[in-house]
Amino acid sequence: MKIGFHYDIEKFRLAESKRIKSIGYKIIKDSGRNTGKIDVIFTSDTELLKINVEFLKHNYLTDIITFDYCEGSMVCGEIYISAERVKENARLNDTSIRSEIRRVIFHGILHLCGYNDATNQERADMRAMEDKYLKLSEGK
């Protein structure tokens, strides 16, 4: 199947989508799973807040929400990303928007592969995996 990128905001398009997809497929393969259909949807703070309130009952801004539709070893889901939050997080973390977008996409795919970030140890493990795949995506 495939990883697809979709946009419901203007003036934002992902650069180097082929490279990002190839790393996404690698994450899934490294997890011992198979790629199903993954849709990555770039949206606004307003839209992601609506999704957060409606589906998760959280009334705050976030950069990503992942819906897991996996069945067995098949990785399927929807990853909603706020382009505004990613840009703000890049500024706050003194990193490039390009790098932060990749990190968030990889974070969502890692969630679909069964990784969590609820505890301090899980967050540290997730960050290490994000860093690993981010370096690969940048050719380092």
Secondary structure, 3 states (H helix, E strand, C coil): CEEEEEECCCCCCCCCHHHHHHHHHHHHHHCCCEEEEEEEEEECHHHHHHHHHHHHCCCCCCCEEEEECCECCEEEEEEEEEHHHHHHHHHHCCCCHHHHHHHHHHHHHHHHCCCCCCCHHHHHHHHHHHHHHHHHHCCC
